[in-house]
Amino acid sequence: MIPLSTSYNFYDLVWRCQIKIHVGVFGEKHFWFLPALLNSFAENWANADLHIDYAEIGEKHLDLIRDIFPSATFRLVDMSVISSGGHSVRASHNVQLRYSFLCDVVKDGENILFIDADMIIHKSPEDLLIDFKEADLVITTKKGKFPLNAAVIFTRKNVKTLEFFRRYLIQTNELLLNQSEVVRRTKVDGSPDQSIFIDLLGIRSHIKNPNVQEVYVVGQDLQMSCRVIPCEVLNQTESVPLSAKTFIYHVKSGWHRALIDGGKFSRNRRKVDSEEILRLWAYHNVSGLRKGLNSYAKNILKEQSNFGLKVREYQKGGIFPSEMHLICAIFKSLEVSLVVESGRRNGFSTEYMAQSLPEVKIFSIELDRGGQNKERESFLKGFDNLELLYGNTIRLLPKILKRVRPNPSLQNIGIVIDGPKGLRAILLAHKIIKNHHQVKCIVIHDMRKRELGRLSLTRAIADRIFDRIMFSDDLEVDESFLELDSIVFGEDWSTDSWVPYKKGFELVGSYGPTLAIIVPSKTDMVYNNRWLSLVLKLNGSRGAHLLMRFLLKGST
């Protein structure tokens, strides 16, 4: 049994405020586990002193997740890169990040909980760890071929532990230079870094005994006390149902292919056994991605001005000026260099973007050349950064992307979809995300909460299909919105006239027509969404409305 304290003295309470949690993230692949991890901290360990050390991750990626857990500290670490690839090298990078943090950030005597990025905090382990605060090292073990899992290590900075982590790094890097030894150690201990860890402490015989909870280590003259906690308590790596006794779940490398790469579960990690942890991770992943995007949009609206526009006049039926301001602010913040607009109609949004983003190349596509399109074309041709095209976006978009591919300055792409509408717009967005990973943001217009007196099926499906999505009506309407949109709310009244939250005589539940803003995540790029396939089959039938009622159950 693991002792749990039931009462604490003053020093225990102070200690709880001093524990540091460290997560090391090297490279973009492991970055995609951070949204779920950060959201699980926000919901289940809100007072955590969380530190994230990272390397080789773009700052824009981080800007989109920082506010999931605002108190977290992010630190860029300059680290040497070993020239070979694979999981073993990433493990070495993680050891390097941990040692750097221990040397540069942690004070003598402070306790640190090292965890990997691919984890979910199920509940705070502070009460558990109080009983281990005097140990030099606390490790997690389990039954099976590879008993030790070094993804979770609890330690206290002192001369002994600092020397341990120094040797741990040096010997791991030395081992990686011998590829045949890497293969052998991986077969024996699961990974090269775990093999070095075991040898450094001299605990190979101890970790295979499930009844051992404390070891006095004398391996390589380190003379440290090492405590043992079962993995099922602090580092659950197995595909099992959720349990009240588990504090941290670890979706280790065996999960990665299914969670992040869109692959299938394996024979050893079956989907049927993994359902509960899979749902838990998916919940925290989507919640984190959306929380981060929503906060990002709010922040950039505060920072961006109205671009000093001189748009001649609002064209009835166009995207609201406040919505265009949001589109341009997000595109500018994401450093979009190329915009493809699908559906130009009267050209108000086209003119707004051409003026607001003069350094951005814009391709504006309209289905045909007749009527108003021809009248507005002569004026719009005056913008040097704008090219007007006619035809089907699904056919034209690959040609545009092929055309700009040789130009490295045009690889950050933003898409505005104001035609086609409804479910076809969602299908177009989904195809773009799946096939064109250089697309950084997609905006779909006309995604208000209610249409024709009922909750919008289109919005409900978009909300289910895309992981990192927000809607412009999620943002608080302030005076700046009303000022920008004053040219929309005219005196001429018709069924197409707008006032806030109302179109004609219809209450729409949203401030205006409303944008869906999608900044594709890794899971958006790789998953074939079953909801989309089902909706397209049911489109226009009573089955679609039944599906809508199911999707919106509990949200009304």
Secondary structure as GFF3:
##gff-version 3
##sequence-region A 1 556
A	DSSP	alpha_helix	10	16	.	.	.	ID=ss1
A	DSSP	beta_strand	20	26	.	.	.	ID=ss2
A	DSSP	alpha_helix	28	31	.	.	.	ID=ss3
A	DSSP	alpha_helix	34	44	.	.	.	ID=ss4
A	DSSP	beta_strand	49	55	.	.	.	ID=ss5
A	DSSP	alpha_helix	59	63	.	.	.	ID=ss6
A	DSSP	three_ten_helix	66	68	.	.	.	ID=ss7
A	DSSP	beta_strand	73	76	.	.	.	ID=ss8
A	DSSP	alpha_helix	87	104	.	.	.	ID=ss9
A	DSSP	beta_strand	111	115	.	.	.	ID=ss10
A	DSSP	beta_strand	119	121	.	.	.	ID=ss11
A	DSSP	alpha_helix	126	129	.	.	.	ID=ss12
A	DSSP	three_ten_helix	130	132	.	.	.	ID=ss13
A	DSSP	beta_strand	137	141	.	.	.	ID=ss14
A	DSSP	beta_strand	148	156	.	.	.	ID=ss15
A	DSSP	alpha_helix	159	176	.	.	.	ID=ss16
A	DSSP	alpha_helix	179	189	.	.	.	ID=ss17
A	DSSP	alpha_helix	192	201	.	.	.	ID=ss18
A	DSSP	beta_strand	214	217	.	.	.	ID=ss19
A	DSSP	three_ten_helix	219	221	.	.	.	ID=ss20
A	DSSP	beta_strand	224	230	.	.	.	ID=ss21
A	DSSP	alpha_helix	231	234	.	.	.	ID=ss22
A	DSSP	beta_strand	248	250	.	.	.	ID=ss23
A	DSSP	alpha_helix	253	259	.	.	.	ID=ss24
A	DSSP	alpha_helix	271	303	.	.	.	ID=ss25
A	DSSP	alpha_helix	321	333	.	.	.	ID=ss26
A	DSSP	beta_strand	338	342	.	.	.	ID=ss27
A	DSSP	alpha_helix	348	356	.	.	.	ID=ss28
A	DSSP	beta_strand	361	366	.	.	.	ID=ss29
A	DSSP	alpha_helix	372	380	.	.	.	ID=ss30
A	DSSP	beta_strand	386	390	.	.	.	ID=ss31
A	DSSP	alpha_helix	393	404	.	.	.	ID=ss32
A	DSSP	three_ten_helix	408	410	.	.	.	ID=ss33
A	DSSP	beta_strand	413	417	.	.	.	ID=ss34
A	DSSP	alpha_helix	422	435	.	.	.	ID=ss35
A	DSSP	beta_strand	439	445	.	.	.	ID=ss36
A	DSSP	beta_strand	450	451	.	.	.	ID=ss37
A	DSSP	beta_strand	454	455	.	.	.	ID=ss38
A	DSSP	alpha_helix	457	465	.	.	.	ID=ss39
A	DSSP	beta_strand	469	471	.	.	.	ID=ss40
A	DSSP	three_ten_helix	472	474	.	.	.	ID=ss41
A	DSSP	alpha_helix	479	484	.	.	.	ID=ss42
A	DSSP	three_ten_helix	485	487	.	.	.	ID=ss43
A	DSSP	beta_strand	498	499	.	.	.	ID=ss44
A	DSSP	beta_strand	502	503	.	.	.	ID=ss45
A	DSSP	beta_strand	506	507	.	.	.	ID=ss46
A	DSSP	beta_strand	515	518	.	.	.	ID=ss47
A	DSSP	alpha_helix	522	526	.	.	.	ID=ss48
A	DSSP	alpha_helix	530	538	.	.	.	ID=ss49
A	DSSP	alpha_helix	542	551	.	.	.	ID=ss50
###
